[in-house]
Amino acid sequence: MMAFTSIYGVVDGFFVSNFAGKTPFAAVNFIMPVLMILGCPGFMFGTGGSALIAKKLGEKLPEKANGIFTMLTVCAAVLGLVLGALGIALLPAIARLLGAEGEMLRNCVLYGRIVLLATPFYLLQYYFQCLFATAQKPKLGLYVTVAAGVCNMTLDALFVGAFRWGLTGAALATAFSQFVGGVVPLIYFAKQRSGSLLVFTRFRFDGRALARTCTNGSSELMSNISMSLVSMLYNAQLMRYAGEDGVSAYGVLMYVSMIFMAIFIGYCVGSSPIVSYHYGAENKKELHGLLKKGLTVLSVTAVLMFAAGELAARPLAKLFVGYDEGLLDMTAHAFSIFSFSFLLSGFSIFGSSFFTALGDGLTSALISFLRTLVFQIAAVLIFPLIWELDGIWLSIVAAEVMSVLVTALFLIGKQKKYGY
C-alpha cells in the first residue's frame, strides 16, 4: 500500500518533467516539501492512534477502541481543513522565503494552491493507511490506494500528456487522487463490515486519548516534517552548487527513494499494530519474535534495494531526465552514491516504529529527530565544504550511518524494560 502510494506520487514528476520541461519539474520538487508538511499530521494521527487503538483491542475493549478511532478521524479532517486554508493563503510568501522567484515562483504557487484544495483528504488518506492494518483489512487498504493511484496516473496521462495542461493538469490529477484516497475509507468505516475490527460510532471527546495519540505519533510527525525541512535545505544548497539542474536531480532521487523507503515504512506500518497488540496482551515472547523477524526481513530487503539502486541508476535517471544529457549524467552519478543509504535507512525507520508501537513516543521521536533533522542538517552543511556537489549526495549516507548506531543503542538499552 505504501509502495504503491509512492509510485503514483512519482507519476506527477514523470509527466511534468517529460511534457512540461525541467523548470516546471524543478518547481514541483521545490514546493513539494511544503505540501508534504501539511499532510504529515495524517501519519501522526494514524501511527499514534493505531498503537493506542490496537492496545485497546488487545485489552478486549472494542467499544473504547472504536470511540477513539471515530474521534481521531473527526480531528484529522478538521485539522486538514485548517491547514489547507492556511497553506493556500501563505504559499506565495513561503515560496519567496525559500528563494523562488520569477517563473519558478509562479509555478510553485500554481501547483501548490491546486493541490492544497485537497489537503483534508490528503491527511485522511495517510491516516487511514495506518488504520486499515489495525482494522485487519490491509488488503482493502491496498485496493483503495491502487484506486487512488490509478486515478492519478490516468488523469496525469489525460491532463498533462494528452491535453497538455502542464502543472495545472498534474496538480488536478493529484488532488483528485487524494480525494479518492480519503473519501472511500470514510464510506467504508461508516458501517460495520464483516471482518473489520473498527467502525465509526458515537463518541465523547477524549482529550487524554488525543494527547496520547499526538505524543505517541510525534516521532512520525517529526520524521516527516524533518524530511521536508531537510529537503528545503538540500534544495537551497543545490541551487548554490548546481542551480536548477541540481534541484531537478535531487527531485529524481527523492521520487525513486520514496518508493524504496515506502517498502520499509509499509512493513513498519503493517507490523506496528501487531506489536502493540502483543504488548497490550503482555506476550513478551511474541515481541521478541517480531523484533528478530523484522530485523531479518529488513536486512535482506536492504541488500536487494542497494543492488537495484546501483544497477538501475542510469535507467531510472533516464526515465525522468533523458532529454538532457548533462542533467542525466549528474542524476545517474548522484544516484550511484545515494544508493548506499538503502543499506541502512530501514533499520532506523523500524526502530522508531517499534518504539511507537510500544507506546514509547519519546524514544521514537528522538530516533526520528536525530535521523531526519540533526544528522542530515549537520552533514549537508559540512560535507559540501569538503567535496562540493558530491558532498551533498554523501550527506544522506553519513546521516543514515549515525542514525543506525543510535537506534541500536536504544534497542539494546531498553530491552530489559519492555521484555523483547
Backbone hydrogen bonds, N-H to C=O, Kabsch-Sander energy under -0.5 kcal/mol:
donor,donor_aa,acceptor,acceptor_aa,energy
5,T,1,M,-2.1
6,S,2,M,-1.9
7,I,3,A,-2.2
8,Y,4,F,-2.5
9,G,5,T,-1.2
10,V,6,S,-1.3
10,V,7,I,-0.6
11,V,7,I,-0.8
12,D,8,Y,-0.6
13,G,9,G,-0.6
14,F,10,V,-2.1
15,F,11,V,-2.5
16,V,12,D,-2.8
17,S,13,G,-2.5
18,N,14,F,-2.2
19,F,15,F,-2.4
20,A,16,V,-2.1
21,G,16,V,-1.4
25,F,21,G,-1.6
26,A,22,K,-2.4
27,A,23,T,-2.1
28,V,24,P,-2.2
29,N,25,F,-2.0
30,F,26,A,-2.1
31,I,27,A,-2.2
32,M,28,V,-1.8
34,V,31,I,-0.8
35,L,31,I,-1.5
36,M,32,M,-2.5
37,I,33,P,-1.7
38,L,34,V,-1.2
39,G,35,L,-0.7
39,G,36,M,-0.8
40,C,36,M,-0.9
40,C,37,I,-0.7
42,G,39,G,-1.7
43,F,39,G,-0.5
43,F,40,C,-1.3
44,M,40,C,-1.5
45,F,41,P,-2.8
46,G,42,G,-2.2
47,T,43,F,-3.2
48,G,44,M,-2.0
49,G,45,F,-1.7
50,S,46,G,-2.1
51,A,47,T,-1.9
52,L,48,G,-1.7
53,I,49,G,-3.1
54,A,50,S,-2.8
55,K,51,A,-1.8
56,K,52,L,-1.9
57,L,53,I,-2.1
58,G,54,A,-2.3
59,E,55,K,-1.5
60,K,57,L,-1.5
61,L,56,K,-2.4
65,A,61,L,-1.9
66,N,62,P,-2.5
67,G,63,E,-2.0
68,I,64,K,-2.2
69,F,65,A,-2.3
70,T,66,N,-2.3
71,M,67,G,-2.2
72,L,68,I,-2.5
73,T,69,F,-1.8
74,V,70,T,-2.0
75,C,71,M,-2.4
76,A,72,L,-2.6
77,A,73,T,-2.1
78,V,74,V,-2.4
79,L,75,C,-2.4
80,G,76,A,-2.0
81,L,77,A,-1.7
82,V,78,V,-2.0
83,L,79,L,-2.7
84,G,80,G,-2.3
85,A,81,L,-2.0
86,L,82,V,-2.3
87,G,83,L,-2.5
88,I,84,G,-2.2
89,A,85,A,-1.8
90,L,86,L,-2.4
91,L,87,G,-1.6
94,I,90,L,-2.3
95,A,91,L,-2.7
96,R,92,P,-2.1
97,L,93,A,-2.3
98,L,94,I,-1.8
99,G,95,A,-0.5
99,G,96,R,-1.2
100,A,95,A,-2.5
104,M,101,E,-1.1
105,L,101,E,-0.6
106,R,102,G,-2.0
107,N,103,E,-2.5
108,C,104,M,-2.3
109,V,105,L,-2.3
110,L,106,R,-2.3
111,Y,107,N,-2.4
112,G,108,C,-2.4
113,R,109,V,-2.4
114,I,110,L,-1.3
115,V,111,Y,-2.0
116,L,112,G,-2.3
117,L,113,R,-0.7
117,L,114,I,-0.9
118,A,115,V,-1.7
119,T,116,L,-1.7
121,F,118,A,-0.6
122,Y,118,A,-2.3
123,L,119,T,-2.7
124,L,120,P,-2.0
125,Q,121,F,-2.3
126,Y,122,Y,-1.6
127,Y,123,L,-1.9
128,F,124,L,-3.0
129,Q,125,Q,-1.5
130,C,126,Y,-1.0
130,C,127,Y,-0.7
131,L,127,Y,-1.5
132,F,128,F,-2.4
133,A,129,Q,-0.5
134,T,130,C,-1.0
135,A,131,L,-2.2
136,Q,133,A,-1.3
137,K,132,F,-3.0
141,G,137,K,-1.9
142,L,138,P,-2.0
143,Y,139,K,-2.3
144,V,140,L,-2.5
145,T,141,G,-2.1
146,V,142,L,-2.8
147,A,143,Y,-2.5
148,A,144,V,-2.4
149,G,145,T,-2.6
150,V,146,V,-3.1
151,C,147,A,-2.0
152,N,148,A,-2.2
153,M,149,G,-2.9
154,T,150,V,-2.7
155,L,151,C,-2.4
156,D,152,N,-2.4
157,A,153,M,-2.4
158,L,154,T,-2.1
159,F,155,L,-3.7
160,V,156,D,-2.2
161,G,156,D,-1.7
162,A,157,A,-1.8
163,F,158,L,-3.0
165,W,159,F,-2.9
168,T,165,W,-1.1
169,G,165,W,-0.6
170,A,166,G,-2.1
171,A,167,L,-2.7
172,L,168,T,-2.3
173,A,169,G,-2.3
174,T,170,A,-2.0
175,A,171,A,-2.5
176,F,172,L,-2.4
177,S,173,A,-2.0
178,Q,174,T,-2.1
179,F,175,A,-1.8
180,V,176,F,-2.0
181,G,177,S,-2.4
182,G,178,Q,-1.6
183,V,179,F,-2.4
184,V,180,V,-1.8
186,L,182,G,-0.7
187,I,183,V,-2.0
188,Y,184,V,-2.2
189,F,185,P,-2.8
190,A,186,L,-0.6
191,K,188,Y,-1.1
196,S,193,R,-1.6
197,L,135,A,-1.6
200,F,189,F,-3.2
207,G,205,F,-0.6
210,L,206,D,-2.3
211,A,207,G,-2.5
212,R,208,R,-2.4
213,T,209,A,-2.4
214,C,210,L,-2.6
215,T,211,A,-2.7
216,N,212,R,-2.9
217,G,213,T,-2.5
218,S,215,T,-0.8
219,S,216,N,-0.5
221,L,217,G,-2.1
222,M,218,S,-3.4
223,S,219,S,-2.7
224,N,220,E,-2.3
225,I,221,L,-2.7
226,S,222,M,-2.9
227,M,223,S,-2.2
228,S,224,N,-1.9
229,L,225,I,-2.8
230,V,226,S,-3.1
231,S,227,M,-2.1
232,M,228,S,-1.8
233,L,229,L,-1.9
234,Y,230,V,-2.9
235,N,231,S,-2.6
236,A,232,M,-2.1
237,Q,233,L,-2.5
238,L,234,Y,-2.9
239,M,235,N,-2.4
240,R,236,A,-1.3
241,Y,237,Q,-2.2
242,A,238,L,-3.3
243,G,238,L,-1.2
245,D,242,A,-0.6
246,G,242,A,-0.5
246,G,243,G,-0.7
247,V,243,G,-1.4
248,S,244,E,-2.4
249,A,245,D,-2.6
250,Y,246,G,-2.4
251,G,247,V,-2.0
252,V,248,S,-1.8
253,L,249,A,-1.9
254,M,250,Y,-2.5
255,Y,251,G,-2.3
256,V,252,V,-2.3
257,S,253,L,-2.7
258,M,254,M,-2.2
259,I,255,Y,-1.1
260,F,256,V,-1.9
261,M,257,S,-3.6
262,A,258,M,-1.8
263,I,259,I,-1.0
263,I,260,F,-0.7
264,F,260,F,-1.0
265,I,261,M,-3.0
266,G,262,A,-3.1
267,Y,263,I,-1.8
268,C,264,F,-2.1
269,V,265,I,-3.0
270,G,266,G,-2.4
271,S,267,Y,-2.1
272,S,268,C,-2.0
275,V,271,S,-2.1
276,S,272,S,-2.6
277,Y,273,P,-2.5
278,H,274,I,-2.3
279,Y,275,V,-2.1
280,G,276,S,-2.5
281,A,277,Y,-2.0
282,E,279,Y,-0.9
283,N,278,H,-2.9
284,K,282,E,-1.2
287,L,283,N,-1.7
288,H,284,K,-2.1
289,G,285,K,-2.0
290,L,286,E,-2.6
291,L,287,L,-2.1
292,K,288,H,-2.4
293,K,289,G,-2.7
294,G,290,L,-2.1
295,L,291,L,-2.3
296,T,292,K,-1.7
297,V,293,K,-2.7
298,L,294,G,-2.4
299,S,295,L,-1.8
300,V,296,T,-2.0
301,T,297,V,-2.3
302,A,298,L,-2.6
303,V,299,S,-1.7
304,L,300,V,-2.0
305,M,301,T,-2.6
306,F,302,A,-2.3
307,A,303,V,-2.3
308,A,304,L,-2.4
309,G,305,M,-2.7
310,E,306,F,-2.3
311,L,307,A,-2.4
312,A,308,A,-2.3
313,A,310,E,-0.5
316,L,312,A,-2.6
317,A,313,A,-2.0
318,K,314,R,-2.8
319,L,315,P,-1.5
320,F,316,L,-0.9
320,F,317,A,-0.8
321,V,317,A,-2.9
322,G,318,K,-1.4
324,D,321,V,-1.7
328,L,324,D,-2.5
329,D,325,E,-2.4
330,M,326,G,-2.0
331,T,327,L,-2.4
332,A,328,L,-2.6
333,H,329,D,-2.2
334,A,330,M,-2.2
335,F,331,T,-2.3
336,S,332,A,-1.7
337,I,333,H,-1.1
338,F,334,A,-2.7
339,S,335,F,-2.0
340,F,337,I,-1.4
341,S,338,F,-2.1
342,F,339,S,-1.6
343,L,340,F,-1.1
344,L,341,S,-1.4
345,S,341,S,-2.5
347,F,344,L,-1.3
348,S,344,L,-0.8
349,I,345,S,-1.9
350,F,346,G,-2.4
351,G,347,F,-2.4
352,S,348,S,-2.4
353,S,349,I,-2.2
354,F,350,F,-2.8
355,F,351,G,-1.9
356,T,352,S,-1.7
357,A,353,S,-2.4
358,L,354,F,-1.2
359,G,356,T,-1.6
360,D,355,F,-2.6
361,G,359,G,-1.2
364,S,360,D,-2.0
365,A,361,G,-2.7
366,L,362,L,-2.2
367,I,363,T,-2.2
368,S,364,S,-2.2
369,F,365,A,-3.1
370,L,366,L,-2.5
371,R,367,I,-2.5
372,T,368,S,-2.9
373,L,369,F,-1.5
374,V,369,F,-1.8
375,F,370,L,-2.6
377,I,373,L,-2.7
378,A,374,V,-2.3
379,A,375,F,-2.2
380,V,376,Q,-2.9
381,L,377,I,-1.4
382,I,378,A,-1.7
383,F,379,A,-2.7
385,L,382,I,-1.1
386,I,382,I,-0.6
386,I,383,F,-1.6
387,W,383,F,-3.0
388,E,384,P,-1.7
390,D,387,W,-1.1
391,G,388,E,-0.6
392,I,388,E,-0.8
392,I,389,L,-1.0
393,W,389,L,-1.2
394,L,390,D,-2.3
395,S,391,G,-1.2
396,I,392,I,-0.7
396,I,393,W,-0.5
397,V,393,W,-0.7
398,A,394,L,-2.3
399,A,395,S,-2.2
400,E,396,I,-1.7
401,V,397,V,-1.9
402,M,398,A,-1.8
403,S,399,A,-2.0
404,V,400,E,-2.1
405,L,401,V,-1.6
406,V,402,M,-1.9
407,T,403,S,-2.4
408,A,404,V,-2.4
409,L,405,L,-1.8
410,F,406,V,-2.0
411,L,407,T,-2.5
412,I,408,A,-2.1
413,G,409,L,-2.5
414,K,410,F,-2.0
415,Q,412,I,-0.9
418,Y,414,K,-1.8
419,G,415,Q,-1.9
420,Y,415,Q,-0.6
